Amino acid sequence: MAKRVVETLVDDIDGSDADRTISFSIDGTQYSIDLSSANAEKFEAAVAPYVAAARKTSSSRATGTGRARRAGASTGGDTKDAREWLRENGHQVSDRGRVPAPLMELYRNR
């Protein structure tokens, strides 16, 4: 039995046919939106002043590590120091596993 699957992009703003998907990131959160050419132009025009003033950062794909790092991900040494500091400052932290993001934020902003 043959099967044909057709995927149609729908503009997330107005429901018309979408021509492309735009991916972007704000505050470490990745977003994707399907837009028609007209809405893509509006989006690009709206963010153009911010893009022009911004500086580029390397993407996780460009690091070549083979595994994407999340924005704000910590290294093992950072986690060890964070656990120590958090405990000294009255926070409960497990000996193993991921340190919750709100606690890592406290550690980074100490």
A tleap script that builds the chain and sets N, CA, C and O, in Angstrom:
source leaprc.protein.ff14SB
mol = sequence {
  NMET ALA LYS ARG VAL VAL GLU THR LEU VAL
  ASP ASP ILE ASP GLY SER ASP ALA ASP ARG
  THR ILE SER PHE SER ILE ASP GLY THR GLN
  TYR SER ILE ASP LEU SER SER ALA ASN ALA
  GLU LYS PHE GLU ALA ALA VAL ALA PRO TYR
  VAL ALA ALA ALA ARG LYS THR SER SER SER
  ARG ALA THR GLY THR GLY ARG ALA ARG ARG
  ALA GLY ALA SER THR GLY GLY ASP THR LYS
  ASP ALA ARG GLU TRP LEU ARG GLU ASN GLY
  HIE GLN VAL SER ASP ARG GLY ARG VAL PRO
  ALA PRO LEU MET GLU LEU TYR ARG ASN CARG
}
set mol.1.N position { 0.846 -1.158 0.000 }
set mol.1.CA position { 0.000 0.000 0.000 }
set mol.1.C position { 0.902 1.234 0.000 }
set mol.1.O position { 1.863 1.296 0.766 }
set mol.2.N position { 0.609 2.190 -0.829 }
set mol.2.CA position { 1.353 3.444 -0.902 }
set mol.2.C position { 0.646 4.496 -0.064 }
set mol.2.O position { -0.573 4.483 0.106 }
set mol.3.N position { 1.448 5.392 0.442 }
set mol.3.CA position { 0.902 6.459 1.267 }
set mol.3.C position { 1.580 7.758 0.879 }
set mol.3.O position { 2.802 7.799 0.733 }
set mol.4.N position { 0.820 8.800 0.714 }
set mol.4.CA position { 1.379 10.100 0.390 }
set mol.4.C position { 0.944 11.074 1.490 }
set mol.4.O position { -0.243 11.221 1.783 }
set mol.5.N position { 1.932 11.726 2.082 }
set mol.5.CA position { 1.664 12.701 3.126 }
set mol.5.C position { 2.039 14.068 2.569 }
set mol.5.O position { 3.153 14.275 2.089 }
set mol.6.N position { 1.100 14.988 2.641 }
set mol.6.CA position { 1.338 16.338 2.150 }
set mol.6.C position { 1.275 17.282 3.337 }
set mol.6.O position { 0.276 17.338 4.054 }
set mol.7.N position { 2.346 18.016 3.529 }
set mol.7.CA position { 2.395 18.995 4.619 }
set mol.7.C position { 2.201 20.377 4.026 }
set mol.7.O position { 2.897 20.773 3.091 }
set mol.8.N position { 1.249 21.102 4.579 }
set mol.8.CA position { 0.969 22.448 4.127 }
set mol.8.C position { 1.262 23.417 5.259 }
set mol.8.O position { 0.745 23.266 6.367 }
set mol.9.N position { 2.090 24.408 4.978 }
set mol.9.CA position { 2.359 25.425 5.984 }
set mol.9.C position { 1.252 26.459 5.976 }
set mol.9.O position { 0.839 26.943 4.922 }
set mol.10.N position { 0.780 26.790 7.164 }
set mol.10.CA position { -0.269 27.785 7.318 }
set mol.10.C position { 0.299 28.951 8.113 }
set mol.10.O position { 0.916 28.750 9.159 }
set mol.11.N position { 0.096 30.155 7.627 }
set mol.11.CA position { 0.580 31.354 8.295 }
set mol.11.C position { -0.017 31.428 9.701 }
set mol.11.O position { -1.235 31.407 9.877 }
set mol.12.N position { 0.865 31.515 10.696 }
set mol.12.CA position { 0.420 31.524 12.095 }
set mol.12.C position { -0.260 32.832 12.486 }
set mol.12.O position { -0.872 32.900 13.552 }
set mol.13.N position { -0.173 33.860 11.667 }
set mol.13.CA position { -0.795 35.146 11.971 }
set mol.13.C position { -2.197 35.238 11.381 }
set mol.13.O position { -3.154 35.564 12.084 }
set mol.14.N position { -2.313 34.948 10.075 }
set mol.14.CA position { -3.610 35.184 9.429 }
set mol.14.C position { -4.258 33.949 8.802 }
set mol.14.O position { -5.336 34.058 8.218 }
set mol.15.N position { -3.634 32.791 8.908 }
set mol.15.CA position { -4.238 31.564 8.396 }
set mol.15.C position { -4.088 31.337 6.904 }
set mol.15.O position { -4.580 30.336 6.384 }
set mol.16.N position { -3.417 32.245 6.203 }
set mol.16.CA position { -3.191 32.058 4.767 }
set mol.16.C position { -2.080 31.024 4.561 }
set mol.16.O position { -1.495 30.531 5.526 }
set mol.17.N position { -1.794 30.700 3.284 }
set mol.17.CA position { -0.697 29.786 2.997 }
set mol.17.C position { 0.620 30.434 3.411 }
set mol.17.O position { 0.878 31.595 3.093 }
set mol.18.N position { 1.444 29.679 4.118 }
set mol.18.CA position { 2.752 30.189 4.542 }
set mol.18.C position { 3.802 29.789 3.529 }
set mol.18.O position { 3.729 28.715 2.932 }
set mol.19.N position { 4.769 30.651 3.341 }
set mol.19.CA position { 5.845 30.400 2.390 }
set mol.19.C position { 7.128 29.932 3.064 }
set mol.19.O position { 7.981 29.305 2.437 }
set mol.20.N position { 7.250 30.246 4.347 }
set mol.20.CA position { 8.497 29.892 5.034 }
set mol.20.C position { 8.310 29.862 6.538 }
set mol.20.O position { 7.327 30.366 7.082 }
set mol.21.N position { 9.281 29.256 7.185 }
set mol.21.CA position { 9.318 29.214 8.639 }
set mol.21.C position { 10.482 30.070 9.104 }
set mol.21.O position { 11.601 29.925 8.611 }
set mol.22.N position { 10.227 30.948 10.038 }
set mol.22.CA position { 11.275 31.800 10.601 }
set mol.22.C position { 11.528 31.338 12.026 }
set mol.22.O position { 10.595 31.188 12.814 }
set mol.23.N position { 12.786 31.115 12.350 }
set mol.23.CA position { 13.185 30.743 13.708 }
set mol.23.C position { 13.916 31.915 14.338 }
set mol.23.O position { 14.689 32.608 13.677 }
set mol.24.N position { 13.665 32.131 15.621 }
set mol.24.CA position { 14.337 33.203 16.336 }
set mol.24.C position { 14.392 32.843 17.808 }
set mol.24.O position { 13.724 31.912 18.259 }
set mol.25.N position { 15.186 33.581 18.543 }
set mol.25.CA position { 15.374 33.315 19.959 }
set mol.25.C position { 15.304 34.620 20.729 }
set mol.25.O position { 15.858 35.635 20.307 }
set mol.26.N position { 14.616 34.584 21.866 }
set mol.26.CA position { 14.554 35.736 22.763 }
set mol.26.C position { 14.760 35.225 24.179 }
set mol.26.O position { 14.073 34.300 24.615 }
set mol.27.N position { 15.692 35.817 24.894 }
set mol.27.CA position { 15.979 35.439 26.274 }
set mol.27.C position { 16.206 33.945 26.439 }
set mol.27.O position { 15.761 33.344 27.417 }
set mol.28.N position { 16.901 33.349 25.475 }
set mol.28.CA position { 17.260 31.943 25.576 }
set mol.28.C position { 16.163 30.972 25.180 }
set mol.28.O position { 16.371 29.762 25.260 }
set mol.29.N position { 15.014 31.451 24.760 }
set mol.29.CA position { 13.933 30.573 24.329 }
set mol.29.C position { 13.826 30.636 22.812 }
set mol.29.O position { 13.729 31.716 22.229 }
set mol.30.N position { 13.844 29.457 22.175 }
set mol.30.CA position { 13.760 29.363 20.726 }
set mol.30.C position { 12.303 29.368 20.288 }
set mol.30.O position { 11.455 28.743 20.925 }
set mol.31.N position { 12.018 30.070 19.206 }
set mol.31.CA position { 10.679 30.131 18.635 }
set mol.31.C position { 10.755 29.874 17.132 }
set mol.31.O position { 11.773 30.165 16.503 }
set mol.32.N position { 9.693 29.334 16.559 }
set mol.32.CA position { 9.540 29.196 15.115 }
set mol.32.C position { 8.138 29.643 14.764 }
set mol.32.O position { 7.187 29.368 15.496 }
set mol.33.N position { 8.011 30.332 13.645 }
set mol.33.CA position { 6.706 30.797 13.192 }
set mol.33.C position { 6.634 30.617 11.687 }
set mol.33.O position { 7.585 30.935 10.973 }
set mol.34.N position { 5.505 30.106 11.201 }
set mol.34.CA position { 5.271 29.942 9.774 }
set mol.34.C position { 4.582 31.208 9.274 }
set mol.34.O position { 3.570 31.637 9.829 }
set mol.35.N position { 5.145 31.802 8.213 }
set mol.35.CA position { 4.607 33.070 7.715 }
set mol.35.C position { 4.533 33.091 6.197 }
set mol.35.O position { 5.324 32.446 5.509 }
set mol.36.N position { 3.574 33.839 5.695 }
set mol.36.CA position { 3.511 34.134 4.256 }
set mol.36.C position { 4.640 35.112 3.958 }
set mol.36.O position { 5.248 35.666 4.874 }
set mol.37.N position { 4.913 35.320 2.690 }
set mol.37.CA position { 5.968 36.274 2.313 }
set mol.37.C position { 5.669 37.667 2.853 }
set mol.37.O position { 6.566 38.359 3.335 }
set mol.38.N position { 4.406 38.072 2.770 }
set mol.38.CA position { 4.034 39.416 3.234 }
set mol.38.C position { 4.263 39.554 4.737 }
set mol.38.O position { 4.830 40.549 5.190 }
set mol.39.N position { 3.829 38.568 5.506 }
set mol.39.CA position { 4.015 38.652 6.963 }
set mol.39.C position { 5.479 38.465 7.353 }
set mol.39.O position { 5.925 39.027 8.353 }
set mol.40.N position { 6.234 37.685 6.578 }
set mol.40.CA position { 7.669 37.535 6.841 }
set mol.40.C position { 8.377 38.877 6.642 }
set mol.40.O position { 9.264 39.235 7.417 }
set mol.41.N position { 7.989 39.606 5.618 }
set mol.41.CA position { 8.572 40.929 5.382 }
set mol.41.C position { 8.239 41.884 6.532 }
set mol.41.O position { 9.095 42.654 6.967 }
set mol.42.N position { 7.013 41.835 7.019 }
set mol.42.CA position { 6.613 42.678 8.150 }
set mol.42.C position { 7.416 42.324 9.399 }
set mol.42.O position { 7.871 43.205 10.128 }
set mol.43.N position { 7.584 41.022 9.634 }
set mol.43.CA position { 8.351 40.567 10.800 }
set mol.43.C position { 9.789 41.067 10.701 }
set mol.43.O position { 10.325 41.635 11.653 }
set mol.44.N position { 10.408 40.852 9.542 }
set mol.44.CA position { 11.802 41.258 9.362 }
set mol.44.C position { 11.970 42.765 9.481 }
set mol.44.O position { 12.965 43.236 10.032 }
set mol.45.N position { 11.009 43.527 8.971 }
set mol.45.CA position { 11.073 44.989 9.091 }
set mol.45.C position { 10.943 45.408 10.556 }
set mol.45.O position { 11.605 46.347 10.997 }
set mol.46.N position { 10.095 44.716 11.303 }
set mol.46.CA position { 9.887 45.067 12.712 }
set mol.46.C position { 11.130 44.808 13.560 }
set mol.46.O position { 11.435 45.584 14.466 }
set mol.47.N position { 11.849 43.722 13.273 }
set mol.47.CA position { 13.021 43.394 14.100 }
set mol.47.C position { 14.322 43.967 13.539 }
set mol.47.O position { 15.356 43.912 14.205 }
set mol.48.N position { 14.284 44.516 12.320 }
set mol.48.CA position { 15.498 45.017 11.665 }
set mol.48.C position { 16.300 45.996 12.515 }
set mol.48.O position { 17.523 45.865 12.567 }
set mol.49.N position { 15.680 46.978 13.188 }
set mol.49.CA position { 16.485 47.899 13.996 }
set mol.49.C position { 17.200 47.201 15.156 }
set mol.49.O position { 18.312 47.576 15.530 }
set mol.50.N position { 16.553 46.192 15.710 }
set mol.50.CA position { 17.152 45.457 16.827 }
set mol.50.C position { 18.287 44.555 16.341 }
set mol.50.O position { 19.319 44.428 16.999 }
set mol.51.N position { 18.078 43.930 15.179 }
set mol.51.CA position { 19.123 43.085 14.601 }
set mol.51.C position { 20.329 43.941 14.238 }
set mol.51.O position { 21.469 43.533 14.460 }
set mol.52.N position { 20.089 45.120 13.682 }
set mol.52.CA position { 21.183 46.007 13.287 }
set mol.52.C position { 22.010 46.451 14.493 }
set mol.52.O position { 23.223 46.625 14.381 }
set mol.53.N position { 21.365 46.634 15.640 }
set mol.53.CA position { 22.076 47.098 16.834 }
set mol.53.C position { 22.672 45.957 17.654 }
set mol.53.O position { 23.503 46.189 18.531 }
set mol.54.N position { 22.254 44.745 17.374 }
set mol.54.CA position { 22.687 43.585 18.174 }
set mol.54.C position { 24.045 43.075 17.721 }
set mol.54.O position { 24.532 43.428 16.647 }
set mol.55.N position { 24.640 42.250 18.546 }
set mol.55.CA position { 25.877 41.571 18.162 }
set mol.55.C position { 25.559 40.087 17.990 }
set mol.55.O position { 24.706 39.540 18.688 }
set mol.56.N position { 26.242 39.456 17.071 }
set mol.56.CA position { 26.020 38.035 16.813 }
set mol.56.C position { 26.686 37.207 17.898 }
set mol.56.O position { 27.750 37.559 18.409 }
set mol.57.N position { 26.044 36.108 18.237 }
set mol.57.CA position { 26.639 35.111 19.120 }
set mol.57.C position { 26.634 33.800 18.373 }
set mol.57.O position { 25.839 33.610 17.452 }
set mol.58.N position { 27.512 32.891 18.760 }
set mol.58.CA position { 27.557 31.617 18.059 }
set mol.58.C position { 26.341 30.788 18.434 }
set mol.58.O position { 25.885 30.806 19.577 }
set mol.59.N position { 25.831 30.071 17.463 }
set mol.59.CA position { 24.702 29.187 17.728 }
set mol.59.C position { 25.230 27.873 18.280 }
set mol.59.O position { 26.412 27.564 18.133 }
set mol.60.N position { 24.366 27.105 18.910 }
set mol.60.CA position { 24.788 25.818 19.465 }
set mol.60.C position { 25.238 24.882 18.360 }
set mol.60.O position { 26.084 24.017 18.588 }
set mol.61.N position { 24.680 25.043 17.156 }
set mol.61.CA position { 25.092 24.201 16.035 }
set mol.61.C position { 26.501 24.543 15.575 }
set mol.61.O position { 27.201 23.688 15.031 }
set mol.62.N position { 26.918 25.777 15.786 }
set mol.62.CA position { 28.226 26.221 15.311 }
set mol.62.C position { 29.358 25.824 16.251 }
set mol.62.O position { 30.527 25.971 15.893 }
set mol.63.N position { 29.043 25.328 17.434 }
set mol.63.CA position { 30.098 25.010 18.388 }
set mol.63.C position { 30.861 23.754 18.017 }
set mol.63.O position { 32.005 23.582 18.438 }
set mol.64.N position { 30.245 22.862 17.228 }
set mol.64.CA position { 30.936 21.662 16.803 }
set mol.64.C position { 31.129 20.645 17.902 }
set mol.64.O position { 31.988 19.772 17.776 }
set mol.65.N position { 30.369 20.720 18.967 }
set mol.65.CA position { 30.542 19.784 20.063 }
set mol.65.C position { 29.828 18.471 19.817 }
set mol.65.O position { 30.071 17.492 20.523 }
set mol.66.N position { 28.950 18.437 18.827 }
set mol.66.CA position { 28.193 17.227 18.582 }
set mol.66.C position { 26.941 17.162 19.431 }
set mol.66.O position { 26.047 16.361 19.159 }
set mol.67.N position { 26.867 17.985 20.443 }
set mol.67.CA position { 25.693 18.031 21.301 }
set mol.67.C position { 25.385 19.488 21.590 }
set mol.67.O position { 26.237 20.228 22.081 }
set mol.68.N position { 24.179 19.887 21.288 }
set mol.68.CA position { 23.808 21.292 21.478 }
set mol.68.C position { 23.771 21.630 22.955 }
set mol.68.O position { 23.221 20.882 23.764 }
set mol.69.N position { 24.363 22.765 23.297 }
set mol.69.CA position { 24.279 23.264 24.674 }
set mol.69.C position { 23.138 24.238 24.768 }
set mol.69.O position { 22.971 25.103 23.908 }
set mol.70.N position { 22.356 24.099 25.810 }
set mol.70.CA position { 21.279 25.053 26.056 }
set mol.70.C position { 21.884 26.349 26.542 }
set mol.70.O position { 22.946 26.360 27.165 }
set mol.71.N position { 21.201 27.439 26.253 }
set mol.71.CA position { 21.638 28.728 26.782 }
set mol.71.C position { 21.588 28.654 28.289 }
set mol.71.O position { 20.570 28.269 28.865 }
set mol.72.N position { 22.674 29.019 28.928 }
set mol.72.CA position { 22.703 28.988 30.383 }
set mol.72.C position { 23.097 27.643 30.949 }
set mol.72.O position { 23.153 27.491 32.169 }
set mol.73.N position { 23.375 26.650 30.097 }
set mol.73.CA position { 23.774 25.345 30.615 }
set mol.73.C position { 25.113 25.493 31.325 }
set mol.73.O position { 25.956 26.293 30.919 }
set mol.74.N position { 25.297 24.729 32.371 }
set mol.74.CA position { 26.516 24.879 33.154 }
set mol.74.C position { 27.468 23.721 32.925 }
set mol.74.O position { 27.064 22.649 32.475 }
set mol.75.N position { 28.718 23.944 33.235 }
set mol.75.CA position { 29.712 22.901 33.156 }
set mol.75.C position { 29.759 22.175 34.489 }
set mol.75.O position { 29.188 22.650 35.471 }
set mol.76.N position { 30.427 21.037 34.537 }
set mol.76.CA position { 30.509 20.267 35.770 }
set mol.76.C position { 31.117 21.052 36.918 }
set mol.76.O position { 30.606 20.993 38.037 }
set mol.77.N position { 32.213 21.799 36.667 }
set mol.77.CA position { 32.848 22.584 37.719 }
set mol.77.C position { 31.933 23.685 38.229 }
set mol.77.O position { 31.888 23.961 39.428 }
set mol.78.N position { 31.216 24.300 37.328 }
set mol.78.CA position { 30.272 25.347 37.696 }
set mol.78.C position { 29.181 24.769 38.596 }
set mol.78.O position { 28.782 25.396 39.577 }
set mol.79.N position { 28.707 23.587 38.263 }
set mol.79.CA position { 27.657 22.937 39.050 }
set mol.79.C position { 28.167 22.596 40.446 }
set mol.79.O position { 27.455 22.781 41.433 }
set mol.80.N position { 29.389 22.101 40.528 }
set mol.80.CA position { 29.966 21.758 41.834 }
set mol.80.C position { 30.060 22.996 42.718 }
set mol.80.O position { 29.658 22.964 43.881 }
set mol.81.N position { 30.587 24.081 42.171 }
set mol.81.CA position { 30.700 25.331 42.922 }
set mol.81.C position { 29.327 25.870 43.309 }
set mol.81.O position { 29.130 26.389 44.408 }
set mol.82.N position { 28.378 25.733 42.372 }
set mol.82.CA position { 27.024 26.222 42.640 }
set mol.82.C position { 26.394 25.455 43.796 }
set mol.82.O position { 25.793 26.060 44.684 }
set mol.83.N position { 26.527 24.124 43.795 }
set mol.83.CA position { 25.965 23.317 44.882 }
set mol.83.C position { 26.547 23.745 46.235 }
set mol.83.O position { 25.826 23.884 47.223 }
set mol.84.N position { 27.854 23.947 46.253 }
set mol.84.CA position { 28.526 24.349 47.488 }
set mol.84.C position { 28.011 25.705 47.968 }
set mol.84.O position { 27.665 25.859 49.139 }
set mol.85.N position { 27.961 26.681 47.070 }
set mol.85.CA position { 27.498 28.017 47.442 }
set mol.85.C position { 26.036 27.993 47.887 }
set mol.85.O position { 25.674 28.622 48.881 }
set mol.86.N position { 25.206 27.269 47.152 }
set mol.86.CA position { 23.782 27.200 47.491 }
set mol.86.C position { 23.570 26.582 48.871 }
set mol.86.O position { 22.752 27.075 49.648 }
set mol.87.N position { 24.290 25.520 49.180 }
set mol.87.CA position { 24.159 24.887 50.505 }
set mol.87.C position { 24.608 25.834 51.607 }
set mol.87.O position { 23.967 25.935 52.654 }
set mol.88.N position { 25.725 26.533 51.360 }
set mol.88.CA position { 26.229 27.488 52.353 }
set mol.88.C position { 25.244 28.631 52.596 }
set mol.88.O position { 25.285 29.284 53.639 }
set mol.89.N position { 24.371 28.864 51.636 }
set mol.89.CA position { 23.407 29.950 51.739 }
set mol.89.C position { 21.984 29.451 51.995 }
set mol.89.O position { 21.008 30.138 51.693 }
set mol.90.N position { 21.885 28.241 52.561 }
set mol.90.CA position { 20.612 27.740 53.060 }
set mol.90.C position { 19.680 27.090 52.056 }
set mol.90.O position { 18.502 26.898 52.357 }
set mol.91.N position { 20.158 26.752 50.899 }
set mol.91.CA position { 19.306 26.112 49.892 }
set mol.91.C position { 19.552 24.617 49.883 }
set mol.91.O position { 20.678 24.166 50.097 }
set mol.92.N position { 18.497 23.841 49.635 }
set mol.92.CA position { 18.633 22.393 49.526 }
set mol.92.C position { 18.911 22.035 48.076 }
set mol.92.O position { 18.164 22.418 47.176 }
set mol.93.N position { 19.995 21.296 47.861 }
set mol.93.CA position { 20.398 20.896 46.519 }
set mol.93.C position { 20.807 19.433 46.574 }
set mol.93.O position { 21.529 19.025 47.484 }
set mol.94.N position { 20.350 18.636 45.605 }
set mol.94.CA position { 20.716 17.223 45.571 }
set mol.94.C position { 22.199 17.068 45.237 }
set mol.94.O position { 22.811 17.969 44.664 }
set mol.95.N position { 22.769 15.921 45.598 }
set mol.95.CA position { 24.178 15.657 45.323 }
set mol.95.C position { 24.431 15.358 43.847 }
set mol.95.O position { 25.534 15.563 43.340 }
set mol.96.N position { 23.400 14.873 43.171 }
set mol.96.CA position { 23.557 14.479 41.770 }
set mol.96.C position { 22.432 15.070 40.942 }
set mol.96.O position { 21.421 15.531 41.473 }
set mol.97.N position { 22.625 15.048 39.629 }
set mol.97.CA position { 21.596 15.508 38.714 }
set mol.97.C position { 21.671 17.005 38.460 }
set mol.97.O position { 22.612 17.686 38.869 }
set mol.98.N position { 20.677 17.477 37.792 }
set mol.98.CA position { 20.621 18.868 37.373 }
set mol.98.C position { 20.247 19.776 38.534 }
set mol.98.O position { 19.348 19.472 39.317 }
set mol.99.N position { 20.954 20.895 38.628 }
set mol.99.CA position { 20.606 21.916 39.615 }
set mol.99.C position { 19.478 22.737 38.993 }
set mol.99.O position { 19.640 23.236 37.880 }
set mol.100.N position { 18.341 22.894 39.673 }
set mol.100.CA position { 17.219 23.644 39.100 }
set mol.100.C position { 17.638 25.043 38.637 }
set mol.100.O position { 18.439 25.718 39.283 }
set mol.101.N position { 17.079 25.452 37.511 }
set mol.101.CA position { 17.437 26.733 36.896 }
set mol.101.C position { 17.290 27.926 37.846 }
set mol.101.O position { 18.164 28.793 37.859 }
set mol.102.N position { 16.211 28.003 38.646 }
set mol.102.CA position { 16.110 29.156 39.552 }
set mol.102.C position { 17.260 29.217 40.558 }
set mol.102.O position { 17.711 30.303 40.923 }
set mol.103.N position { 17.737 28.047 41.006 }
set mol.103.CA position { 18.868 28.026 41.941 }
set mol.103.C position { 20.164 28.402 41.236 }
set mol.103.O position { 20.997 29.110 41.803 }
set mol.104.N position { 20.341 27.930 39.998 }
set mol.104.CA position { 21.537 28.318 39.237 }
set mol.104.C position { 21.531 29.822 38.987 }
set mol.104.O position { 22.586 30.456 38.991 }
set mol.105.N position { 20.357 30.392 38.770 }
set mol.105.CA position { 20.244 31.829 38.578 }
set mol.105.C position { 20.653 32.583 39.840 }
set mol.105.O position { 21.332 33.606 39.759 }
set mol.106.N position { 20.243 32.085 41.006 }
set mol.106.CA position { 20.670 32.692 42.274 }
set mol.106.C position { 22.193 32.657 42.400 }
set mol.106.O position { 22.822 33.640 42.792 }
set mol.107.N position { 22.767 31.509 42.060 }
set mol.107.CA position { 24.225 31.343 42.149 }
set mol.107.C position { 24.933 32.321 41.206 }
set mol.107.O position { 25.898 32.975 41.602 }
set mol.108.N position { 24.466 32.422 39.981 }
set mol.108.CA position { 25.105 33.297 38.989 }
set mol.108.C position { 24.976 34.774 39.350 }
set mol.108.O position { 25.856 35.571 39.024 }
set mol.109.N position { 23.891 35.141 40.019 }
set mol.109.CA position { 23.650 36.547 40.363 }
set mol.109.C position { 24.062 36.907 41.782 }
set mol.109.O position { 23.660 37.948 42.302 }
set mol.110.N position { 24.848 36.067 42.399 }
set mol.110.CA position { 25.245 36.304 43.809 }
set mol.110.C position { 26.055 37.561 43.976 }
set mol.110.O position { 26.458 37.892 45.091 }
savepdb mol mol.pdb
quit
